[in-house]
């Protein structure tokens, strides 16, 4: 029976995680297509480029790009089905993360809290959306979780390898890896835990190899896209902090079934309290958990202080430990509650109850009911973020968050333009992933993620913005792209107000949409000199 139970738990976790991703199928996000185009150019011999011949590091995920290129080489190179390849890889990564959360929970004092965290991660929209969306998020979270599991288990070379691979998947892995390195050094100094040369080499060699390659190829190991995002977008002060606090207040999507303001108000008090209880429990079980305990809060600080635009996928990495420590705390409180003896007065005329059972809850209740509450309540709340019949894309159950209306619109625009475009022509856009993947044109990324020139045109004055992004007029007039595909709201106070632009460019089609408050997706063709 024990062996059956031991096999049932990981099987359930893996099957649920895979099913929650394979049933919706690929619902690819625009940014994923950027990585796919880099991978496709690698396979075609063009090098690590978005536009052949232009070496700009527009992706922040070199490891994931190489993984996609490797899988693409195995599956057919130029015809590689990258959305399906990424879905398969990400599904396996999330299933592995579920298993590690279960194991970490068990090590930190509560197997059932680990199981509950794993089950929530298996179906959480913030997990599933970006797995089926083609982003590197699933692989990144797996590497972070494996780094922490390896550290708790004292598998030092595994920890070092996962840590450096996490850094090569996303640079913000430094939020976890940096404190972990410091903690490892302090432990080595205090308790004479030797840091072996092979441990150092496993960590240093891949990181240094990429740093040298990136410096020689792009001029810097720092992704160009990081600088572009800091300059191109305009945000109100504290926008990132407010968004992150809202996120931390509703980890199980309570806003989907409860008034949003009420959910946030309760969550801002309840979940930090449960987290503290769980963190205390974990600390007592294993003091090596300190960095994992701190990670969600260091993440909040690291993204709040520079106040970047918080894309949906930025909200995902801190969730696994956040789930785990909240549920560790909830498990401790529920267990204590159901161990209480409930005083039940005897019925009138009856004698006193036997002393041995006086007011005590049945033993099964004290064990099963807390477990059911711990697992079922957060899981049920999280599942409210799913839609059985999404209003766009494939008619299969998927998270509401897996929203790809804009990507489908850009695919439509790409279908219109692809027959007219050649690799020698330039297509400008503010969202370039889908357009770049489905056309052969050179892409002028007006945000500047994959193109170096646009950074010289930012920042813009606040008066040019309707939302958090606007395309500079001079950028288009100076660079003279052959075509421009853009949401109307991006150019409402810039290009559309400029007489020279209206003279040089002709609106050839408008695709209806009100995304971001826009009056359509506009397709322009250059007719001027």
Rosetta blueprint (number, residue, H / E / L):
1 X L
2 X H
3 X H
4 X H
5 X H
6 X H
7 X H
8 X H
9 X H
10 X H
11 X H
12 X H
13 X H
14 X H
15 X H
16 X H
17 X H
18 X H
19 X H
20 X H
21 X H
22 X H
23 X L
24 X L
25 X L
26 X L
27 X L
28 X L
29 X L
30 X H
31 X H
32 X H
33 X H
34 X H
35 X H
36 X H
37 X H
38 X H
39 X H
40 X H
41 X H
42 X H
43 X H
44 X L
45 X L
46 X L
47 X L
48 X L
49 X L
50 X L
51 X E
52 X L
53 X L
54 X E
55 X L
56 X L
57 X L
58 X L
59 X L
60 X L
61 X L
62 X H
63 X H
64 X H
65 X H
66 X H
67 X H
68 X H
69 X H
70 X H
71 X H
72 X H
73 X H
74 X H
75 X H
76 X L
77 X H
78 X H
79 X H
80 X L
81 X L
82 X H
83 X H
84 X H
85 X H
86 X H
87 X H
88 X H
89 X H
90 X H
91 X H
92 X H
93 X H
94 X H
95 X H
96 X H
97 X H
98 X H
99 X H
100 X H
101 X H
102 X H
103 X H
104 X H
105 X H
106 X H
107 X H
108 X L
109 X L
110 X L
111 X H
112 X H
113 X H
114 X H
115 X H
116 X H
117 X H
118 X H
119 X H
120 X H
121 X H
122 X H
123 X H
124 X L
125 X H
126 X H
127 X H
128 X H
129 X H
130 X H
131 X H
132 X H
133 X L
134 X L
135 X L
136 X L
137 X H
138 X H
139 X H
140 X H
141 X H
142 X H
143 X H
144 X H
145 X H
146 X H
147 X H
148 X H
149 X H
150 X H
151 X H
152 X H
153 X L
154 X L
155 X L
156 X H
157 X H
158 X H
159 X H
160 X H
161 X H
162 X H
163 X H
164 X H
165 X H
166 X H
167 X H
168 X H
169 X H
170 X L
171 X H
172 X H
173 X H
174 X H
175 X H
176 X H
177 X H
178 X H
179 X H
180 X H
181 X H
182 X H
183 X H
184 X H
185 X H
186 X H
187 X H
188 X H
189 X H
190 X H
191 X H
192 X L
193 X L
194 X L
195 X L
196 X L
197 X H
198 X H
199 X H
200 X H
201 X H
202 X H
203 X H
204 X H
205 X H
206 X H
207 X H
208 X H
209 X H
210 X H
211 X H
212 X H
213 X H
214 X H
215 X H
216 X H
217 X H
218 X H
219 X L
220 X L
221 X L
222 X L
223 X L
224 X H
225 X H
226 X H
227 X H
228 X H
229 X H
230 X H
231 X H
232 X H
233 X L
234 X L
235 X L
236 X L
237 X L
238 X L
239 X H
240 X H
241 X H
242 X H
243 X H
244 X H
245 X H
246 X H
247 X H
248 X H
249 X H
250 X L
251 X L
252 X L
253 X L
254 X H
255 X H
256 X H
257 X L
258 X L
259 X L
260 X H
261 X H
262 X H
263 X H
264 X H
265 X H
266 X H
267 X H
268 X H
269 X H
270 X H
271 X H
272 X H
273 X H
274 X H
275 X H
276 X H
277 X H
278 X H
279 X H
280 X H
281 X H
282 X H
283 X H
284 X H
285 X H
286 X L
287 X H
288 X H
289 X H
290 X H
291 X H
292 X H
293 X H
294 X H
295 X H
296 X H
297 X H
298 X H
299 X H
300 X H
301 X H
302 X H
303 X H
304 X H
305 X H
306 X L
307 X L
308 X L
309 X L
310 X L
311 X L
312 X H
313 X H
314 X H
315 X H
316 X L
317 X L
318 X L
319 X H
320 X H
321 X H
322 X H
323 X H
324 X H
325 X H
326 X H
327 X H
328 X H
329 X H
330 X H
331 X H
332 X H
333 X H
334 X H
335 X H
336 X H
337 X H
338 X H
339 X L
340 X L
341 X E
342 X L
343 X L
344 X L
345 X L
346 X L
347 X L
348 X L
349 X L
350 X L
351 X L
352 X L
353 X L
354 X L
355 X H
356 X H
357 X H
358 X L
359 X L
360 X E
361 X L
362 X L
363 X H
364 X H
365 X H
366 X H
367 X H
368 X H
369 X H
370 X H
371 X H
372 X H
373 X H
374 X H
375 X H
376 X H
377 X H
378 X H
379 X H
380 X H
381 X H
382 X H
383 X H
384 X L
385 X L
386 X E
387 X E
388 X L
389 X L
390 X L
391 X L
392 X L
393 X L
394 X L
395 X L
396 X L
397 X L
398 X E
399 X E
400 X L
401 X L
402 X L
403 X L
404 X L
405 X H
406 X H
407 X H
408 X H
409 X H
410 X H
411 X H
412 X H
413 X H
414 X H
415 X H
416 X H
417 X H
418 X H
419 X L
420 X L
421 X L
422 X L
423 X L
424 X L
425 X L
426 X E
427 X E
428 X E
429 X E
430 X L
431 X L
432 X L
433 X H
434 X H
435 X H
436 X H
437 X H
438 X H
439 X L
440 X L
441 X L
442 X E
443 X E
444 X E
445 X E
446 X L
447 X L
448 X L
449 X L
450 X L
451 X L
452 X L
453 X H
454 X H
455 X H
456 X H
457 X H
458 X L
459 X L
460 X L
461 X L
462 X H
463 X H
464 X H
465 X L
466 X L
467 X L
468 X L
469 X L
470 X L
471 X L
472 X L
473 X H
474 X H
475 X H
476 X H
477 X H
478 X H
479 X H
480 X L
481 X L
482 X L
483 X E
484 X E
485 X E
486 X E
487 X E
488 X H
489 X H
490 X H
491 X H
492 X L
493 X L
494 X L
495 X H
496 X H
497 X H
498 X L
499 X H
500 X H
501 X H
502 X H
503 X H
504 X H
505 X E
506 X E
507 X E
508 X E
509 X E
510 X E
511 X E
512 X L
513 X L
514 X L
515 X H
516 X H
517 X H
518 X L
519 X L
520 X L
521 X E
522 X E
523 X E
524 X E
525 X E
526 X E
527 X L
528 X L
529 X L
